[in-house]
Amino acid sequence: MSVRVSSMVDAGAIEVAGIDGDRLHLRIRADLTTDQTCDFRQWFHFRVQGAAGRRLTLLFTNAGACTYPGGWPGYRVCASIDTEHWFRIDTDYDGAVMAATVQCEHDSIWFAYFEPYPWQRHLALLGHAQGGRDARSLDLGGTLDGRDFNGIAIGNPHGKPAWIIARQHPGETMAEWFVEGMIERLLDVNDSLARTLLDHVRFYIVPNMNPDGSVRGNLRANGAGANLNREWMNPSRERSPEVLAVRERMLATGCEFFLDVHGDEALPYVFVAGSEMLPSYTEHQGQLQKRFCDQFKLASPDFQTEHGYDPGKYSQDALKLASKWVGHEFGCLSLTLEMPFKDNNNLPNAQVGWNGARSKALGRAALAPMWAVLSKS
């Protein structure tokens, strides 16, 4: 049986340059958008058939020309034989080509940049969340491709408004795994912390800010080619309707805590980035940020504060970013949370690296620092 490669999978993305026996010559494709100037490329997800008994070598021939080549050193490709359980395979990068090898026991095997979060699972998560206390589905309108754009409101309708958004960058699927873990804990009627939060807080949660990019198999862009996390100062219906819809709803509800969940290609750690570079940043925001970080470190050993972004990294275009715009607009604690595409170097797991399950566990743990902040804000 010959080897066949297909990207006709959920969020599929790859280009096949050639197949030479057990060696697959592949190219990581650019995000699919209507903007021809958009050239984000890093995400891949595809299926290989005819693999049984073969030792496959995947050669990503344009890895060095991808958007974040600094993400490849130390990275290992994700693989699965059932699309449910993902593991890491041996991967090397020479500065130009990334090569991954795996001995295959089954006919079909799937490969991805990170464990995918399927669209059907997204819809199921929204449906499941409707069973929470005082929960309401948020219809945030339609996307440019005509898909539904939804969130969930849960908790005391008169409580403190807290907003959590994820997957502005659709290839950062660990962000929606994080939200799933957080929602599952909020729905646990036997969890005293979850019940306390729902007594005092109204959560507004958007698990997937970029449905079009997610389905298209994009790394960072929506259907129009917009990087949504650079659209918060001046969103438009033509280019970034997702940001416009959430921003308008947030202005109507207010916001006392904000978390924007992401993944970082290069840094193998879990960390947050705040709004310290803004002239409007207050001492109170700084105190809340320290409280959040201190409590998060107690809640989850995966979280740390030694490694992260330089506070001045986004000084030039800060208010275009979600957490900076929200922190400036509402004066609340407003953070970007980053998880790794690789592994957490502080607590490495050789078999799976950082994955969906670890992201979910972090989402569950995040409720403790959220309450530490919201109880004091």
matplotlib code that plots the C-alpha trace (Angstrom):
import matplotlib.pyplot as plt

x = [0.0, 1.4, 1.6, -1.0, -1.1, -4.4, -5.1, -8.9, -9.2, -10.6, -8.4, -6.3, -3.2, -0.2, 1.3, 2.9, 6.0, 6.8, 6.8, 10.0, 9.3, 9.1, 10.2, 7.5, 8.6, 6.2, 5.6, 3.8, 1.3, 0.3, -3.0, -5.9, -7.4, -8.9, -5.9, -3.1, -0.6, -1.2, 1.7, 1.4, 2.6, 3.3, 0.2, -0.1, -2.5, -2.8, -3.4, -1.1, -2.5, -0.6, 1.8, 1.7, 5.1, 6.9, 9.4, 8.2, 10.4, 8.5, 10.6, 9.1, 11.3, 10.3, 10.4, 13.1, 10.9, 7.9, 6.6, 8.3, 11.4, 12.5, 9.7, 11.3, 14.4, 13.4, 9.9, 8.6, 5.8, 2.4, 1.0, -2.1, -3.4, -7.0, -7.3, -8.1, -4.7, -1.7, 2.0, 5.3, 7.7, 11.4, 12.1, 15.2, 15.7, 18.8, 17.9, 16.2, 14.4, 12.6, 12.7, 10.4, 10.5, 8.1, 7.7, 4.1, 2.2, -1.2, -2.3, -3.5, -1.6, -2.4, 0.2, -0.3, 1.6, -0.3, -3.2, -6.2, -9.4, -12.1, -15.0, -17.6, -16.0, -16.3, -20.0, -20.4, -18.6, -21.0, -24.0, -22.6, -22.0, -25.6, -26.3, -24.5, -26.1, -27.8, -26.1, -27.0, -25.7, -24.2, -25.0, -22.2, -23.3, -21.8, -18.3, -17.1, -17.5, -21.0, -20.3, -22.0, -19.9, -20.8, -19.9, -21.4, -22.5, -22.6, -22.9, -24.7, -26.3, -25.7, -22.2, -18.8, -18.3, -15.2, -14.3, -12.2, -11.5, -9.4, -8.1, -7.8, -5.0, -6.8, -3.7, -3.2, -5.6, -4.3, -6.3, -9.6, -8.5, -7.8, -11.3, -12.8, -11.1, -12.2, -15.8, -15.9, -14.9, -17.4, -20.1, -19.1, -21.8, -19.6, -16.7, -16.9, -14.6, -16.7, -19.9, -18.4, -17.3, -20.7, -22.3, -20.3, -19.2, -20.8, -18.4, -18.5, -16.5, -15.7, -13.9, -13.1, -12.6, -11.7, -14.1, -13.2, -9.4, -9.9, -11.9, -9.6, -6.5, -4.9, -2.2, -3.1, -5.5, -9.2, -10.8, -9.9, -6.3, -6.6, -4.5, -7.4, -5.0, -3.9, -7.5, -8.7, -8.2, -10.2, -12.0, -14.3, -17.2, -15.3, -12.0, -12.5, -16.2, -15.3, -13.4, -16.0, -18.8, -16.9, -15.7, -19.3, -20.7, -17.9, -18.6, -22.2, -21.4, -18.3, -15.2, -13.5, -11.2, -10.0, -7.9, -6.9, -5.6, -2.8, 0.1, 3.7, 5.7, 9.2, 9.0, 8.6, 6.9, 3.5, 3.3, 1.2, 1.8, 0.2, -0.2, 2.8, 3.9, 0.7, 0.9, -2.6, -1.4, -2.1, -0.6, -3.8, -3.6, 0.0, -1.1, -3.8, -1.4, 1.0, -1.8, -3.0, 0.5, 1.2, -2.0, -1.6, 1.8, 0.2, -2.7, -0.5, 3.2, 3.0, 2.7, 5.8, 7.0, 10.7, 10.4, 8.1, 7.9, 9.8, 7.3, 8.2, 7.7, 4.5, 4.9, 4.6, 1.2, 0.1, -3.5, -4.1, -3.8, -6.8, -5.4, -3.7, -6.9, -9.1, -6.7, -6.6, -10.4, -11.6, -8.7, -9.0, -6.5, -6.2, -3.8, -2.6, -1.9, 0.6, 1.1, 3.8, 3.6, 6.6, 6.7, 6.9, 10.7, 10.0, 7.9, 8.6, 6.7, 8.7, 5.7, 3.2, 5.0, 2.5, -0.9, -4.7, -5.1, -2.4, -4.0, -7.4, -5.8, -4.3, -7.8, -9.2, -6.4, -6.9, -10.2, -8.2, -6.2, -9.3, -11.2, -8.2, -8.4, -12.2, -12.7, -10.4, -11.3]
y = [0.0, 3.4, 6.3, 9.0, 12.4, 14.4, 17.7, 17.1, 16.9, 19.3, 22.4, 20.6, 22.3, 21.0, 21.0, 17.9, 18.5, 14.9, 11.4, 9.3, 5.9, 6.5, 10.1, 12.8, 16.1, 18.7, 22.4, 24.3, 26.5, 30.1, 31.0, 30.8, 34.4, 36.8, 39.1, 38.1, 40.0, 37.7, 35.2, 33.7, 30.1, 27.7, 25.5, 22.1, 19.2, 16.2, 12.5, 9.8, 6.5, 3.4, 3.9, 0.4, -1.1, 2.0, 4.2, 7.6, 10.6, 13.9, 16.7, 20.1, 21.7, 25.4, 25.3, 27.9, 30.3, 30.0, 33.0, 31.8, 29.8, 30.4, 28.0, 25.0, 24.4, 22.0, 21.4, 17.9, 17.1, 15.8, 12.5, 10.4, 7.1, 7.8, 11.7, 11.4, 10.6, 12.6, 11.9, 13.6, 12.1, 12.6, 15.9, 17.7, 21.2, 22.3, 25.9, 25.3, 21.9, 20.2, 16.4, 14.2, 10.4, 7.8, 4.0, 3.3, 0.2, 1.3, 2.2, 5.7, 8.3, 12.0, 14.7, 18.3, 21.3, 21.0, 18.8, 20.2, 21.4, 20.1, 22.4, 19.8, 19.8, 23.6, 23.3, 20.6, 22.8, 25.7, 23.3, 21.8, 25.2, 26.1, 23.8, 26.0, 28.2, 31.2, 30.3, 32.0, 31.5, 34.7, 35.2, 37.5, 37.6, 35.9, 35.7, 36.7, 33.1, 33.0, 30.9, 31.4, 33.3, 32.5, 32.8, 31.8, 33.9, 32.0, 33.0, 35.7, 38.1, 40.9, 39.8, 41.3, 41.0, 38.9, 38.3, 35.4, 35.0, 32.4, 31.6, 35.0, 33.1, 30.0, 27.8, 28.3, 25.4, 25.0, 28.1, 26.4, 23.3, 25.7, 27.2, 23.8, 22.9, 26.2, 25.7, 22.1, 23.2, 26.0, 23.5, 21.2, 21.7, 19.8, 22.3, 24.9, 27.4, 27.2, 27.7, 30.7, 32.3, 31.8, 33.4, 36.6, 36.8, 36.9, 35.2, 36.1, 33.4, 33.3, 29.9, 30.6, 34.2, 33.1, 30.5, 31.1, 30.8, 27.7, 25.9, 27.1, 25.7, 29.1, 29.9, 33.6, 35.2, 35.3, 34.9, 38.5, 38.1, 40.1, 39.3, 39.9, 40.7, 43.8, 45.0, 46.2, 49.9, 50.2, 47.0, 47.0, 44.9, 44.4, 43.2, 42.2, 41.7, 39.2, 41.9, 44.5, 42.3, 41.3, 44.9, 46.3, 43.6, 44.3, 48.0, 47.2, 44.8, 46.4, 44.4, 43.9, 41.1, 40.1, 37.1, 36.6, 33.0, 32.2, 29.9, 30.9, 29.3, 29.8, 30.0, 26.7, 28.0, 29.1, 32.8, 36.0, 39.4, 42.5, 46.2, 47.6, 49.6, 51.8, 55.3, 54.6, 51.5, 52.0, 50.8, 48.9, 47.0, 46.1, 44.8, 42.7, 41.3, 40.3, 38.7, 36.8, 35.5, 34.5, 32.6, 30.9, 29.6, 28.0, 26.6, 25.1, 24.4, 24.7, 28.5, 30.6, 34.2, 34.0, 33.6, 35.7, 38.8, 41.9, 44.5, 46.8, 44.3, 45.8, 49.5, 50.8, 49.3, 48.3, 49.5, 47.4, 44.3, 43.0, 42.9, 46.3, 47.9, 46.4, 47.3, 50.9, 51.2, 49.6, 50.1, 46.4, 43.6, 42.6, 39.8, 37.7, 34.1, 32.2, 28.4, 26.6, 24.8, 22.7, 21.6, 23.2, 23.1, 23.3, 20.1, 18.3, 15.3, 13.3, 11.5, 14.3, 17.6, 20.3, 19.1, 19.5, 17.7, 19.8, 22.9, 21.8, 21.2, 24.8, 26.1, 24.4, 25.8, 29.3, 29.7, 30.1, 33.2, 34.6, 34.5, 36.0, 39.0, 39.3, 39.1, 42.2, 44.2]
z = [0.0, -1.0, 1.4, 1.0, 2.8, 3.3, 4.9, 4.6, 8.4, 11.0, 10.7, 8.2, 6.7, 4.8, 1.3, -0.1, -2.2, -2.8, -1.3, -1.6, -0.1, 3.7, 3.4, 3.1, 1.7, 3.2, 3.2, 6.0, 4.2, 4.8, 6.5, 4.2, 3.9, 1.4, 2.1, -0.3, 1.9, 4.9, 5.2, 8.7, 8.5, 11.4, 11.9, 10.3, 10.8, 8.4, 8.1, 6.6, 5.3, 4.3, 7.3, 8.9, 9.3, 8.0, 9.8, 8.4, 8.2, 7.8, 6.2, 6.7, 4.1, 4.7, 8.5, 8.5, 6.5, 8.9, 10.9, 14.2, 13.3, 16.9, 17.9, 16.3, 18.5, 21.2, 19.6, 18.9, 16.5, 17.9, 16.6, 17.2, 15.9, 17.0, 17.1, 20.8, 22.4, 21.2, 21.8, 20.8, 18.2, 17.7, 15.9, 14.8, 13.3, 11.5, 11.0, 7.7, 7.6, 10.4, 10.4, 12.5, 12.6, 13.9, 13.6, 12.6, 13.7, 12.2, 8.7, 9.7, 11.8, 12.3, 12.8, 14.1, 15.4, 18.7, 19.8, 17.8, 19.4, 16.9, 15.8, 17.0, 20.4, 20.5, 19.8, 22.4, 25.0, 24.3, 24.7, 27.9, 29.4, 29.1, 31.9, 34.4, 37.1, 35.5, 32.2, 29.0, 25.5, 24.0, 20.4, 19.3, 15.6, 12.5, 11.1, 7.7, 6.5, 8.0, 11.0, 14.4, 16.9, 20.4, 24.0, 27.3, 30.4, 33.7, 37.3, 39.3, 36.7, 39.2, 40.1, 39.2, 35.4, 34.4, 30.8, 29.6, 25.8, 24.0, 20.5, 19.0, 17.3, 16.1, 15.9, 19.7, 20.5, 24.0, 24.8, 24.2, 26.1, 29.0, 28.8, 28.7, 32.0, 33.6, 32.5, 33.7, 37.1, 37.2, 36.4, 39.3, 41.9, 44.5, 44.1, 46.8, 45.1, 41.9, 43.8, 45.6, 42.3, 40.8, 43.8, 43.3, 39.7, 36.2, 33.8, 30.2, 28.3, 24.6, 24.0, 20.4, 19.2, 15.7, 14.3, 10.6, 11.2, 13.3, 10.6, 7.8, 9.7, 10.3, 12.8, 13.6, 11.0, 10.6, 7.2, 6.2, 7.2, 10.4, 13.5, 15.9, 18.8, 16.9, 16.2, 19.6, 19.2, 15.9, 15.1, 12.0, 10.6, 7.4, 8.9, 12.5, 13.4, 16.1, 18.1, 17.4, 18.8, 22.0, 22.6, 22.3, 24.6, 27.1, 27.1, 27.9, 30.8, 32.3, 33.2, 36.6, 35.5, 32.0, 30.8, 27.2, 26.7, 24.2, 23.3, 22.7, 20.0, 21.5, 25.3, 27.1, 30.1, 31.4, 32.3, 32.1, 30.5, 32.0, 31.2, 33.0, 30.0, 29.9, 31.4, 32.9, 34.8, 38.5, 41.7, 42.4, 39.2, 40.1, 43.5, 41.9, 39.4, 42.1, 44.0, 41.0, 40.2, 43.8, 44.1, 40.7, 41.7, 44.7, 42.7, 39.9, 39.9, 36.1, 36.5, 37.0, 36.9, 36.2, 32.4, 30.2, 28.0, 28.7, 30.0, 27.2, 24.4, 23.1, 24.1, 20.5, 19.7, 23.1, 22.9, 19.8, 22.0, 23.9, 27.4, 27.1, 25.7, 28.4, 31.2, 29.9, 29.3, 32.5, 34.9, 36.0, 36.2, 32.6, 31.6, 28.7, 29.6, 27.6, 27.5, 25.5, 22.1, 23.3, 26.9, 30.3, 31.0, 34.7, 34.7, 31.4, 30.2, 27.6, 26.2, 25.6, 26.2, 26.9, 25.7, 26.0, 29.3, 30.9, 29.5, 31.0, 34.4, 34.3, 33.4, 36.5, 38.7, 37.4, 39.3, 42.6, 41.5, 39.8, 43.1, 44.9, 42.6, 42.3, 46.0, 46.4, 43.3]

ax = plt.figure().add_subplot(projection="3d")
ax.plot(x, y, z, "-o")
ax.set_aspect("equal")
plt.show()
